[in-house]
Amino acid sequence: MFIITGSSPKQQVVGERIAPCPDCRQETKHRVHRHYAVKHLFWFPLFSMGMKYVQACTRCNLHSEAPPPEPGSVPAAPLLHRRGFMFPLGLLLLPCVVFPLLGALTSGARRVSSGSGEAPTEVVQPAGFNERFSAQPEDEAVQNKLQALFEEMGMRSVTLEAHSATVNGHVIRVITARSSRLKKVGDGDRIRLLEAMESVADEHFSADEVFLGLQGRLLWGGHSHRETGEAWRRVVDGSTPNPETDALLALQQREAPSAATAEPDAPVAPVPPPSAAATE
């Protein structure tokens, strides 16, 4: 490999000044020249060296060395002549900075969107849900079982949550599956996911009321509900009811006494009409 390097002389006129000329023996106008050498690599300028200033009399053309001018009083040498090495150095360092930065951004996007390129699922639970429903040990066991089942089915982007609440001895449970990729899942696969959740719920919570739901990035796209001892009622669509809202409403309805079970008020005895003696 051959490396071609060297230096080339440069000269520039940077201004004029009035100075005494030794040859003319009087003050004359002089042109100020800048002289320096540019070091190059493969003819690409890297830096300058050996800078000095010379003044030439415009009357007799006598050249004599001149002191450096005040900073800012003359234009600077071209940037490539002074700091040309910064450009190839920047090209060499650019991949070292850009590639790790791009890798960090893309890996962060994969962690956020689970490789789907979409925003994470926005979890917004109805007001009062967290205060009334909580995850019991049996809920966590079902949640872990469904999470492993979904991973075996290839749905690794799905996250499971299970909560429950008890009112007057009646247990209401909510099992939700959230995935930012749900929009790309067809109705047949959504039904398959709900059927898997229903089967596990029947196995563990046969005596309880259960609400199931599939949530995408923002909307719910699958809903299934079963009263104790009844069949599942399933809905699969682009937008379905919120199972958490329905479960909270069912809990509140069971807490409030109905008008049919409330005790009737005691009858009011009729007031006898005033007697004739009393009216006289």
Backbone as CSV, one residue per row, in Angstrom:
resi,resn,N_x,N_y,N_z,CA_x,CA_y,CA_z,C_x,C_y,C_z
1,MET,0.849,-1.189,0.000,0.000,0.000,0.000,0.887,1.243,0.000
2,PHE,0.615,2.160,-0.903,1.372,3.397,-1.002,0.628,4.525,-0.306
3,ILE,1.370,5.310,0.448,0.816,6.496,1.109,1.520,7.706,0.527
4,ILE,0.763,8.554,-0.113,1.318,9.756,-0.737,1.080,10.921,0.194
5,THR,2.131,11.546,0.640,2.030,12.684,1.549,3.076,13.715,1.166
6,GLY,2.921,14.908,1.680,3.852,15.992,1.392,3.288,17.314,1.865
7,SER,3.864,18.388,1.367,3.412,19.730,1.733,3.523,20.634,0.512
8,SER,2.693,21.641,0.481,2.698,22.589,-0.643,2.662,24.003,-0.086
9,PRO,3.457,24.927,-0.700,3.485,26.305,-0.209,2.227,27.072,-0.630
10,LYS,1.786,27.977,0.225,0.625,28.812,-0.048,0.988,30.271,0.235
11,GLN,0.435,31.177,-0.569,0.650,32.609,-0.388,-0.671,33.326,-0.614
12,GLN,-0.966,34.292,0.253,-2.208,35.043,0.162,-1.938,36.503,0.482
13,VAL,-2.599,37.396,-0.246,-2.563,38.823,0.068,-3.688,39.093,1.067
14,VAL,-3.326,39.579,2.243,-4.318,39.736,3.305,-4.618,41.207,3.620
15,GLY,-3.935,42.156,2.992,-4.240,43.552,3.259,-3.130,44.483,2.823
16,GLU,-3.255,45.744,3.192,-2.258,46.770,2.878,-1.992,47.600,4.122
17,ARG,-0.813,48.195,4.143,-0.450,49.078,5.249,0.556,50.112,4.755
18,ILE,0.643,51.222,5.473,1.640,52.269,5.189,2.827,52.026,6.126
19,ALA,3.991,51.823,5.531,5.182,51.529,6.331,6.405,52.135,5.635
20,PRO,7.455,52.442,6.390,8.683,52.971,5.770,9.381,51.894,4.944
21,CYS,9.859,52.288,3.774,10.549,51.351,2.878,12.051,51.636,2.968
22,PRO,12.884,50.632,3.309,14.342,50.870,3.385,14.953,51.262,2.052
23,ASP,14.359,50.811,0.975,14.925,51.114,-0.338,14.477,52.485,-0.815
24,CYS,13.209,52.800,-0.682,12.685,54.103,-1.131,13.003,55.209,-0.130
25,ARG,13.346,54.887,1.115,13.662,55.834,2.174,12.500,56.793,2.429
26,GLN,11.312,56.260,2.370,10.119,57.041,2.693,8.981,56.051,3.005
27,GLU,7.913,56.583,3.562,6.755,55.737,3.867,5.935,55.526,2.602
28,THR,5.723,54.275,2.287,4.961,53.924,1.090,3.914,52.870,1.445
29,LYS,3.044,52.649,0.482,2.026,51.618,0.668,2.644,50.254,0.429
30,HIS,2.374,49.321,1.365,2.889,47.962,1.264,1.719,46.969,1.247
31,ARG,1.856,45.928,0.436,0.904,44.811,0.466,1.423,43.763,1.444
32,VAL,0.500,43.263,2.277,0.871,42.260,3.288,0.508,40.879,2.745
33,HIS,1.509,39.994,2.713,1.324,38.629,2.227,1.465,37.653,3.388
34,ARG,0.653,36.591,3.337,0.761,35.488,4.303,1.388,34.299,3.590
35,HIS,2.443,33.745,4.152,3.125,32.585,3.600,3.040,31.432,4.604
36,TYR,2.700,30.261,4.124,2.688,29.061,4.976,2.706,27.839,4.071
37,ALA,2.912,26.671,4.691,2.913,25.399,3.972,1.753,24.547,4.474
38,VAL,1.112,23.828,3.556,-0.024,22.965,3.892,0.412,21.519,3.771
39,LYS,0.283,20.780,4.862,0.577,19.351,4.850,-0.621,18.612,4.281
40,HIS,-0.371,17.666,3.350,-1.486,16.959,2.724,-1.217,15.461,2.732
41,LEU,-2.299,14.717,2.665,-2.266,13.257,2.576,-3.125,12.864,1.377
42,PHE,-2.494,12.252,0.375,-3.193,11.978,-0.884,-3.827,13.259,-1.426
43,TRP,-3.092,14.349,-1.345,-3.487,15.659,-1.852,-4.693,16.269,-1.111
44,PHE,-5.053,15.668,0.012,-6.113,16.272,0.836,-5.444,17.086,1.931
45,PRO,-5.747,18.396,2.031,-5.076,19.231,3.037,-5.441,18.812,4.454
46,LEU,-4.424,18.772,5.319,-4.641,18.370,6.708,-4.487,19.535,7.677
47,PHE,-3.351,20.244,7.609,-3.105,21.374,8.511,-1.999,22.234,7.902
48,SER,-1.881,23.447,8.438,-0.854,24.389,7.955,0.257,24.503,8.979
49,MET,1.417,24.933,8.492,2.566,25.080,9.396,3.513,26.128,8.800
50,GLY,4.372,26.648,9.674,5.375,27.623,9.233,4.775,28.918,8.740
51,MET,3.750,29.419,9.407,3.094,30.639,8.931,3.949,31.866,9.277
52,LYS,4.112,32.777,8.285,4.799,34.047,8.506,4.207,35.086,7.571
53,TYR,4.484,36.370,7.855,3.925,37.484,7.078,5.071,38.276,6.457
54,VAL,4.847,38.718,5.212,5.819,39.494,4.443,5.090,40.682,3.835
55,GLN,5.754,41.849,3.867,5.175,43.026,3.234,6.033,43.416,2.031
56,ALA,5.315,43.827,0.962,6.010,44.197,-0.295,5.652,45.632,-0.635
57,CYS,6.688,46.440,-0.898,6.472,47.842,-1.251,5.853,47.923,-2.641
58,THR,4.794,48.699,-2.767,4.128,48.829,-4.069,4.914,49.746,-5.008
59,ARG,5.932,50.452,-4.509,6.704,51.372,-5.347,7.940,50.707,-5.922
60,CYS,8.667,49.949,-5.065,9.902,49.319,-5.543,9.863,47.804,-5.464
61,ASN,8.774,47.253,-4.923,8.567,45.795,-4.804,9.595,45.140,-3.894
62,LEU,10.089,45.877,-2.894,11.018,45.292,-1.939,10.224,44.463,-0.930
63,HIS,10.629,43.217,-0.727,9.969,42.325,0.217,10.750,42.315,1.515
64,SER,10.057,42.464,2.609,10.684,42.407,3.925,9.712,41.729,4.892
65,GLU,10.269,41.085,5.912,9.430,40.364,6.887,8.643,41.368,7.715
66,ALA,7.372,41.019,7.989,6.483,41.921,8.722,5.989,41.232,9.985
67,PRO,5.695,41.999,11.020,5.151,41.385,12.240,3.728,40.882,11.990
68,PRO,3.275,39.849,12.717,1.902,39.345,12.538,0.894,40.445,12.833
69,PRO,-0.138,40.567,12.046,-1.156,41.590,12.294,-1.995,41.253,13.528
70,GLU,-2.748,42.235,13.993,-3.617,42.023,15.142,-4.672,40.962,14.811
71,PRO,-5.018,40.109,15.766,-6.045,39.093,15.507,-7.362,39.737,15.077
72,GLY,-7.925,39.223,14.015,-9.191,39.732,13.508,-9.047,40.859,12.517
73,SER,-7.831,41.405,12.351,-7.658,42.522,11.421,-7.478,42.045,9.990
74,VAL,-7.156,40.775,9.797,-7.003,40.207,8.459,-7.823,38.919,8.390
75,PRO,-8.287,38.520,7.200,-9.057,37.280,7.086,-8.198,36.071,7.413
76,ALA,-8.827,35.061,7.985,-8.114,33.838,8.346,-7.841,33.002,7.109
77,ALA,-6.899,32.105,7.241,-6.596,31.176,6.150,-7.785,30.236,5.948
78,PRO,-7.947,29.636,4.768,-9.059,28.707,4.538,-9.099,27.592,5.582
79,LEU,-10.315,27.183,5.927,-10.499,26.185,6.988,-9.818,24.861,6.633
80,LEU,-9.905,24.443,5.366,-9.277,23.183,4.981,-7.766,23.238,5.146
81,HIS,-7.176,24.435,4.923,-5.732,24.559,5.092,-5.346,24.481,6.564
82,ARG,-6.200,25.014,7.436,-5.851,25.054,8.863,-6.255,23.775,9.599
83,ARG,-7.471,23.264,9.324,-7.997,22.118,10.077,-8.679,21.112,9.149
84,GLY,-8.022,20.831,8.051,-8.601,19.864,7.123,-8.679,18.461,7.693
85,PHE,-7.811,18.152,8.664,-7.806,16.805,9.241,-9.106,16.484,9.955
86,MET,-9.890,17.508,10.337,-11.125,17.261,11.075,-12.168,16.547,10.218
87,PHE,-12.163,16.757,8.919,-13.168,16.144,8.048,-12.967,14.638,7.915
88,PRO,-11.781,14.129,7.551,-11.635,12.661,7.535,-11.758,12.046,8.915
89,LEU,-11.297,12.779,9.947,-11.443,12.255,11.304,-12.914,12.140,11.683
90,GLY,-13.705,13.138,11.267,-15.139,13.070,11.544,-15.813,11.918,10.817
91,LEU,-15.387,11.650,9.569,-15.949,10.527,8.823,-15.612,9.201,9.479
92,LEU,-14.420,9.103,10.075,-14.043,7.871,10.756,-14.802,7.681,12.055
93,LEU,-15.048,8.773,12.767,-15.733,8.675,14.058,-17.241,8.615,13.925
94,LEU,-17.785,9.051,12.769,-19.236,9.078,12.609,-19.882,7.708,12.810
95,PRO,-19.371,6.621,12.197,-20.006,5.318,12.448,-19.924,4.894,13.909
96,CYS,-18.841,5.300,14.594,-18.703,4.921,16.006,-19.758,5.576,16.879
97,VAL,-20.309,6.712,16.428,-21.332,7.407,17.210,-22.730,7.071,16.704
98,VAL,-22.885,7.045,15.371,-24.224,6.867,14.798,-24.741,5.449,15.001
99,PHE,-23.921,4.433,14.725,-24.387,3.055,14.807,-24.808,2.662,16.223
100,PRO,-24.016,2.968,17.282,-24.510,2.651,18.632,-25.781,3.408,18.992
101,LEU,-25.904,4.659,18.510,-27.108,5.426,18.803,-28.321,4.807,18.130
102,LEU,-28.178,4.430,16.865,-29.283,3.776,16.168,-29.634,2.449,16.816
103,GLY,-28.615,1.709,17.258,-28.887,0.437,17.927,-29.654,0.624,19.224
104,ALA,-29.290,1.679,19.992,-30.006,1.934,21.234,-31.446,2.339,20.977
105,LEU,-31.665,3.146,19.933,-33.035,3.574,19.628,-33.887,2.406,19.149
106,THR,-33.347,1.574,18.263,-34.136,0.459,17.751,-34.395,-0.592,18.813
107,SER,-33.413,-0.855,19.684,-33.650,-1.825,20.747,-34.663,-1.301,21.746
108,GLY,-34.637,0.025,22.006,-35.651,0.592,22.884,-37.033,0.504,22.286
109,ALA,-37.123,0.717,20.952,-38.427,0.586,20.303,-38.923,-0.842,20.341
110,ARG,-38.008,-1.831,20.211,-38.433,-3.224,20.282,-38.924,-3.573,21.669
111,ARG,-38.256,-3.023,22.710,-38.726,-3.321,24.057,-40.079,-2.701,24.316
112,VAL,-40.311,-1.516,23.783,-41.583,-0.846,24.055,-42.730,-1.504,23.325
113,SER,-42.523,-1.840,22.067,-43.627,-2.344,21.248,-43.612,-3.842,21.052
114,SER,-42.695,-4.561,21.733,-42.609,-6.023,21.637,-42.367,-6.463,20.203
115,GLY,-41.588,-5.683,19.445,-41.223,-6.057,18.092,-42.286,-5.766,17.061
116,SER,-43.385,-5.111,17.431,-44.464,-4.882,16.467,-44.363,-3.552,15.776
117,GLY,-43.526,-2.641,16.273,-43.442,-1.315,15.688,-44.597,-0.429,16.087
118,GLU,-45.449,-0.853,17.013,-46.595,-0.072,17.443,-46.363,0.430,18.858
119,ALA,-47.173,1.398,19.265,-47.075,1.933,20.606,-47.588,0.893,21.600
120,PRO,-47.119,0.932,22.868,-47.583,-0.032,23.847,-49.063,0.142,24.141
121,THR,-49.663,-0.940,24.656,-51.076,-0.903,25.002,-51.306,0.088,26.142
122,GLU,-52.263,0.960,25.960,-52.589,1.956,26.975,-53.574,1.349,27.970
123,VAL,-53.126,1.115,29.196,-53.955,0.493,30.226,-54.633,1.597,31.031
124,VAL,-55.913,1.777,30.806,-56.713,2.753,31.550,-57.879,2.007,32.158
125,GLN,-57.804,1.788,33.463,-58.856,1.047,34.142,-59.930,2.004,34.629
126,PRO,-61.189,1.529,34.718,-62.279,2.402,35.156,-62.070,2.870,36.581
127,ALA,-62.608,4.052,36.868,-62.455,4.634,38.206,-63.091,3.715,39.244
128,GLY,-62.341,3.438,40.298,-62.832,2.588,41.370,-62.506,1.120,41.202
129,PHE,-61.984,0.714,40.043,-61.703,-0.707,39.818,-60.579,-1.196,40.724
130,ASN,-59.498,-0.439,40.802,-58.368,-0.872,41.626,-58.716,-0.912,43.108
131,GLU,-59.671,-0.078,43.539,-60.055,-0.079,44.946,-60.919,-1.284,45.304
132,ARG,-61.649,-1.828,44.345,-62.582,-2.923,44.626,-62.052,-4.290,44.206
133,PHE,-61.204,-4.331,43.172,-60.693,-5.601,42.659,-59.197,-5.695,42.946
134,SER,-58.765,-6.889,43.288,-57.349,-7.129,43.565,-56.984,-8.530,43.089
135,ALA,-55.681,-8.786,42.988,-55.181,-10.080,42.527,-54.935,-10.979,43.729
136,GLN,-55.743,-12.021,43.858,-55.582,-13.009,44.905,-54.633,-14.118,44.436
137,PRO,-54.138,-14.962,45.357,-53.218,-16.035,44.935,-53.786,-16.924,43.846
138,GLU,-55.105,-17.263,43.933,-55.678,-18.106,42.888,-55.751,-17.361,41.552
139,ASP,-55.916,-16.011,41.596,-55.895,-15.226,40.364,-54.506,-15.244,39.723
140,GLU,-53.488,-15.090,40.551,-52.119,-15.091,40.023,-51.753,-16.447,39.432
141,ALA,-52.257,-17.529,40.029,-51.972,-18.858,39.488,-52.583,-19.028,38.097
142,VAL,-53.825,-18.560,37.925,-54.469,-18.640,36.617,-53.777,-17.715,35.626
143,GLN,-53.370,-16.541,36.080,-52.671,-15.601,35.203,-51.378,-16.218,34.669
144,ASN,-50.591,-16.855,35.538,-49.342,-17.482,35.100,-49.606,-18.659,34.163
145,LYS,-50.679,-19.407,34.436,-50.998,-20.546,33.581,-51.388,-20.086,32.179
146,LEU,-52.204,-19.038,32.093,-52.604,-18.520,30.791,-51.426,-17.874,30.062
147,GLN,-50.544,-17.202,30.793,-49.378,-16.576,30.163,-48.504,-17.636,29.493
148,ALA,-48.281,-18.749,30.202,-47.485,-19.831,29.610,-48.214,-20.468,28.430
149,LEU,-49.539,-20.596,28.534,-50.317,-21.180,27.440,-50.263,-20.318,26.192
150,PHE,-50.376,-18.996,26.363,-50.336,-18.099,25.215,-48.953,-18.097,24.570
151,GLU,-47.901,-18.213,25.368,-46.553,-18.267,24.794,-46.369,-19.544,23.976
152,GLU,-46.959,-20.635,24.429,-46.904,-21.862,23.636,-47.670,-21.707,22.329
153,MET,-48.720,-20.876,22.317,-49.501,-20.641,21.109,-48.824,-19.636,20.179
154,GLY,-47.674,-19.085,20.590,-46.956,-18.121,19.768,-47.348,-16.679,20.011
155,MET,-48.204,-16.415,21.001,-48.638,-15.047,21.308,-47.773,-14.489,22.436
156,ARG,-46.515,-14.210,22.125,-45.579,-13.754,23.150,-45.763,-12.289,23.516
157,SER,-46.477,-11.541,22.708,-46.681,-10.126,23.015,-47.876,-9.890,23.937
158,VAL,-48.584,-10.951,24.339,-49.775,-10.816,25.174,-49.366,-10.810,26.641
159,THR,-49.938,-9.882,27.408,-49.738,-9.831,28.850,-51.077,-10.081,29.542
160,LEU,-51.070,-10.938,30.539,-52.286,-11.351,31.238,-52.396,-10.671,32.596
161,GLU,-53.618,-10.381,33.006,-53.913,-9.870,34.340,-55.193,-10.508,34.828
162,ALA,-55.243,-10.847,36.115,-56.428,-11.449,36.716,-56.705,-10.768,38.044
163,HIS,-57.982,-10.373,38.275,-58.413,-9.718,39.501,-59.745,-10.316,39.937
164,SER,-60.079,-10.111,41.187,-61.342,-10.624,41.704,-61.831,-9.753,42.853
165,ALA,-63.135,-9.852,43.117,-63.773,-9.139,44.228,-64.945,-9.989,44.701
166,THR,-65.287,-9.855,45.989,-66.362,-10.642,46.590,-67.394,-9.705,47.186
167,VAL,-68.680,-9.980,46.911,-69.766,-9.195,47.452,-70.879,-10.150,47.872
168,ASN,-71.239,-10.114,49.164,-72.309,-10.958,49.709,-72.103,-12.433,49.368
169,GLY,-70.837,-12.896,49.464,-70.514,-14.286,49.179,-70.418,-14.621,47.710
170,HIS,-70.648,-13.685,46.828,-70.582,-13.906,45.379,-69.243,-13.374,44.869
171,VAL,-68.499,-14.204,44.143,-67.173,-13.840,43.653,-67.273,-13.456,42.178
172,ILE,-66.716,-12.284,41.850,-66.656,-11.796,40.476,-65.184,-11.703,40.087
173,ARG,-64.838,-12.336,38.980,-63.440,-12.356,38.534,-63.321,-11.738,37.137
174,VAL,-62.178,-11.087,36.903,-61.892,-10.436,35.623,-60.527,-10.923,35.151
175,ILE,-60.470,-11.448,33.937,-59.207,-11.886,33.331,-59.056,-11.142,32.009
176,THR,-57.968,-10.401,31.857,-57.750,-9.594,30.650,-56.443,-10.008,29.979
177,ALA,-56.449,-9.955,28.662,-55.254,-10.213,27.847,-55.032,-8.989,26.973
178,ARG,-53.856,-8.358,27.090,-53.564,-7.125,26.365,-52.393,-7.345,25.413
179,SER,-52.532,-6.803,24.208,-51.477,-6.916,23.206,-51.598,-5.759,22.231
180,SER,-50.478,-5.072,21.957,-50.484,-3.987,20.967,-50.636,-4.513,19.547
181,ARG,-50.502,-5.822,19.358,-50.632,-6.424,18.030,-52.016,-7.025,17.797
182,LEU,-52.965,-6.769,18.695,-54.285,-7.383,18.561,-54.975,-6.962,17.268
183,LYS,-54.680,-5.768,16.771,-55.305,-5.306,15.538,-54.966,-6.211,14.368
184,LYS,-53.822,-6.883,14.420,-53.402,-7.769,13.347,-53.882,-9.206,13.551
185,VAL,-54.592,-9.477,14.640,-55.089,-10.820,14.939,-56.506,-10.939,14.399
186,GLY,-56.769,-11.950,13.575,-58.087,-12.136,12.990,-59.116,-12.614,13.998
187,ASP,-60.393,-12.603,13.572,-61.475,-13.014,14.467,-61.329,-14.468,14.889
188,GLY,-60.861,-15.317,13.978,-60.707,-16.724,14.332,-59.702,-16.933,15.448
189,ASP,-58.575,-16.237,15.388,-57.564,-16.360,16.443,-58.044,-15.711,17.738
190,ARG,-58.829,-14.658,17.643,-59.362,-14.042,18.867,-60.317,-14.998,19.566
191,ILE,-61.147,-15.688,18.787,-62.041,-16.673,19.378,-61.228,-17.790,20.028
192,ARG,-60.143,-18.177,19.382,-59.290,-19.225,19.946,-58.669,-18.783,21.272
193,LEU,-58.278,-17.521,21.372,-57.734,-17.012,22.625,-58.802,-16.979,23.719
194,LEU,-59.999,-16.510,23.376,-61.072,-16.473,24.365,-61.469,-17.878,24.803
195,GLU,-61.488,-18.818,23.877,-61.832,-20.191,24.248,-60.811,-20.770,25.222
196,ALA,-59.526,-20.449,25.013,-58.502,-20.917,25.946,-58.704,-20.297,27.323
197,MET,-59.053,-19.012,27.371,-59.308,-18.354,28.649,-60.561,-18.921,29.314
198,GLU,-61.590,-19.197,28.523,-62.822,-19.773,29.078,-62.570,-21.160,29.656
199,SER,-61.764,-21.962,28.972,-61.485,-23.308,29.456,-60.748,-23.282,30.790
200,VAL,-59.768,-22.391,30.921,-59.026,-22.293,32.181,-59.928,-21.739,33.283
201,ALA,-60.791,-20.781,32.945,-61.703,-20.229,33.945,-62.692,-21.285,34.418
202,ASP,-63.201,-22.123,33.509,-64.107,-23.201,33.911,-63.411,-24.197,34.829
203,GLU,-62.136,-24.403,34.579,-61.384,-25.361,35.386,-61.142,-24.866,36.799
204,HIS,-60.906,-23.562,36.961,-60.514,-23.026,38.270,-61.622,-22.228,38.953
205,PHE,-62.512,-21.592,38.172,-63.515,-20.695,38.757,-64.918,-21.098,38.305
206,SER,-65.240,-22.377,38.427,-66.538,-22.850,37.938,-67.705,-22.277,38.744
207,ALA,-67.495,-21.909,40.002,-68.578,-21.412,40.850,-68.639,-19.892,40.900
208,ASP,-67.854,-19.202,40.094,-67.778,-17.743,40.155,-68.303,-17.130,38.859
209,GLU,-68.652,-15.845,38.941,-68.984,-15.076,37.747,-67.690,-14.525,37.162
210,VAL,-67.498,-14.705,35.854,-66.216,-14.375,35.241,-66.445,-13.483,34.025
211,PHE,-65.600,-12.431,33.919,-65.560,-11.554,32.752,-64.189,-11.714,32.100
212,LEU,-64.164,-11.886,30.785,-62.924,-12.020,30.030,-62.850,-10.920,28.974
213,GLY,-61.625,-10.492,28.630,-61.480,-9.435,27.634,-60.144,-9.475,26.926
214,LEU,-60.154,-9.069,25.631,-58.945,-8.903,24.824,-58.830,-7.427,24.467
215,GLN,-57.717,-6.793,24.837,-57.528,-5.379,24.552,-56.350,-5.187,23.611
216,GLY,-56.558,-4.328,22.604,-55.477,-3.963,21.707,-54.753,-2.728,22.201
217,ARG,-54.288,-1.922,21.242,-53.535,-0.723,21.629,-54.393,0.235,22.445
218,LEU,-55.640,0.430,22.040,-56.544,1.321,22.756,-57.886,0.665,23.040
219,LEU,-58.426,-0.070,22.071,-59.790,-0.578,22.180,-59.788,-2.040,22.594
220,TRP,-60.944,-2.457,23.135,-61.182,-3.855,23.448,-61.725,-4.532,22.203
221,GLY,-61.159,-5.696,21.858,-61.571,-6.413,20.652,-62.053,-7.815,20.919
222,GLY,-62.395,-8.120,22.164,-62.919,-9.437,22.510,-63.516,-9.390,23.907
223,HIS,-64.719,-9.981,24.076,-65.417,-9.915,25.359,-66.164,-11.219,25.561
224,SER,-66.060,-11.776,26.774,-66.782,-13.007,27.099,-67.204,-12.934,28.561
225,HIS,-68.440,-13.402,28.840,-69.004,-13.292,30.188,-69.790,-14.558,30.490
226,ARG,-69.666,-14.991,31.746,-70.395,-16.169,32.178,-70.865,-15.986,33.610
227,GLU,-72.180,-16.079,33.801,-72.744,-16.128,35.149,-72.496,-17.514,35.730
228,THR,-72.650,-17.647,37.029,-72.449,-18.947,37.668,-73.469,-19.954,37.141
229,GLY,-72.965,-21.065,36.616,-73.830,-22.123,36.119,-74.422,-21.864,34.750
230,GLU,-74.057,-20.780,34.075,-74.605,-20.469,32.759,-73.534,-20.653,31.687
231,ALA,-73.956,-20.510,30.424,-73.025,-20.653,29.307,-72.318,-19.326,29.036
232,TRP,-71.208,-19.413,28.326,-70.451,-18.220,27.979,-71.160,-17.437,26.886
233,ARG,-71.131,-16.113,27.030,-71.641,-15.212,25.993,-70.447,-14.423,25.470
234,ARG,-70.108,-14.692,24.215,-68.856,-14.192,23.654,-69.136,-13.215,22.519
235,VAL,-68.328,-12.123,22.472,-68.420,-11.129,21.411,-67.010,-10.848,20.907
236,VAL,-66.807,-10.954,19.594,-65.514,-10.653,18.967,-65.764,-9.629,17.869
237,ASP,-65.112,-8.456,17.993,-65.321,-7.385,17.022,-64.179,-6.397,17.142
238,GLY,-64.226,-5.373,16.286,-63.205,-4.337,16.364,-63.305,-3.505,17.622
239,SER,-64.487,-3.432,18.210,-64.695,-2.683,19.453,-65.767,-3.408,20.258
240,THR,-65.419,-3.857,21.451,-66.335,-4.591,22.325,-66.373,-3.910,23.684
241,PRO,-67.331,-4.298,24.560,-67.394,-3.679,25.891,-66.134,-3.933,26.703
242,ASN,-65.951,-3.094,27.684,-64.819,-3.196,28.596,-65.189,-4.173,29.717
243,PRO,-64.520,-5.314,29.841,-64.892,-6.280,30.877,-64.666,-5.748,32.289
244,GLU,-63.694,-4.896,32.473,-63.452,-4.338,33.803,-64.583,-3.417,34.217
245,THR,-65.082,-2.606,33.264,-66.229,-1.748,33.564,-67.463,-2.580,33.865
246,ASP,-67.692,-3.640,33.083,-68.859,-4.499,33.310,-68.763,-5.214,34.649
247,ALA,-67.571,-5.668,35.028,-67.406,-6.358,36.306,-67.644,-5.405,37.474
248,LEU,-67.151,-4.167,37.362,-67.381,-3.187,38.430,-68.858,-2.853,38.541
249,LEU,-69.553,-2.753,37.410,-70.987,-2.475,37.430,-71.756,-3.642,38.049
250,ALA,-71.372,-4.879,37.722,-72.029,-6.046,38.316,-71.815,-6.085,39.823
251,LEU,-70.644,-5.697,40.270,-70.363,-5.649,41.709,-71.224,-4.603,42.393
252,GLN,-71.345,-3.437,41.805,-72.140,-2.364,42.402,-73.624,-2.724,42.426
253,GLN,-74.100,-3.424,41.399,-75.511,-3.818,41.374,-75.819,-4.841,42.456
254,ARG,-74.896,-5.718,42.761,-75.116,-6.700,43.816,-75.008,-6.073,45.198
255,GLU,-74.297,-4.982,45.299,-74.203,-4.299,46.596,-75.459,-3.506,46.900
256,ALA,-76.111,-2.948,45.897,-77.291,-2.108,46.108,-78.525,-3.000,46.246
257,PRO,-79.344,-2.854,47.318,-80.568,-3.644,47.458,-81.571,-3.250,46.389
258,SER,-82.228,-4.250,45.789,-83.204,-3.985,44.747,-84.543,-3.642,45.369
259,ALA,-85.378,-2.997,44.581,-86.685,-2.588,45.078,-87.581,-3.787,45.333
260,ALA,-87.289,-4.912,44.603,-88.137,-6.086,44.774,-87.889,-6.773,46.100
261,THR,-86.672,-6.739,46.630,-86.347,-7.413,47.887,-86.457,-6.497,49.073
262,ALA,-86.652,-5.215,48.848,-86.767,-4.290,49.974,-88.100,-4.508,50.694
263,GLU,-88.126,-4.357,52.053,-89.340,-4.532,52.836,-90.306,-3.384,52.554
264,PRO,-91.624,-3.733,52.359,-92.581,-2.649,52.106,-92.795,-1.820,53.356
265,ASP,-93.138,-0.587,53.138,-93.387,0.301,54.265,-94.659,-0.137,54.995
266,ALA,-94.725,0.102,56.314,-95.904,-0.258,57.116,-97.096,0.566,56.658
267,PRO,-98.309,-0.087,56.575,-99.492,0.667,56.127,-99.861,1.761,57.105
268,VAL,-100.312,2.817,56.557,-100.710,3.963,57.387,-102.184,3.817,57.742
269,ALA,-102.516,3.864,59.058,-103.907,3.718,59.512,-104.731,4.907,59.051
270,PRO,-105.910,4.630,58.519,-106.750,5.755,58.076,-107.211,6.622,59.245
271,VAL,-107.323,7.875,58.990,-107.754,8.831,60.029,-109.274,8.904,59.995
272,PRO,-109.953,8.570,61.135,-111.438,8.620,61.136,-111.923,10.028,60.943
273,PRO,-113.089,10.144,60.321,-113.645,11.485,60.126,-114.088,12.093,61.453
274,PRO,-114.067,13.365,61.584,-114.479,14.000,62.838,-115.953,13.711,63.143
275,SER,-116.280,13.473,64.449,-117.659,13.156,64.867,-118.529,14.410,64.790
276,ALA,-119.844,14.123,64.804,-120.772,15.266,64.733,-120.697,16.140,65.942
277,ALA,-120.423,15.482,67.146,-120.327,16.299,68.370,-119.165,17.234,68.308
278,ALA,-118.112,16.743,67.691,-116.901,17.581,67.637,-117.075,18.753,66.700
279,THR,-117.983,18.616,65.738,-118.145,19.709,64.778,-119.152,20.722,65.240
280,GLU,-119.956,20.384,66.264,-120.940,21.368,66.755,-120.258,22.463,67.513
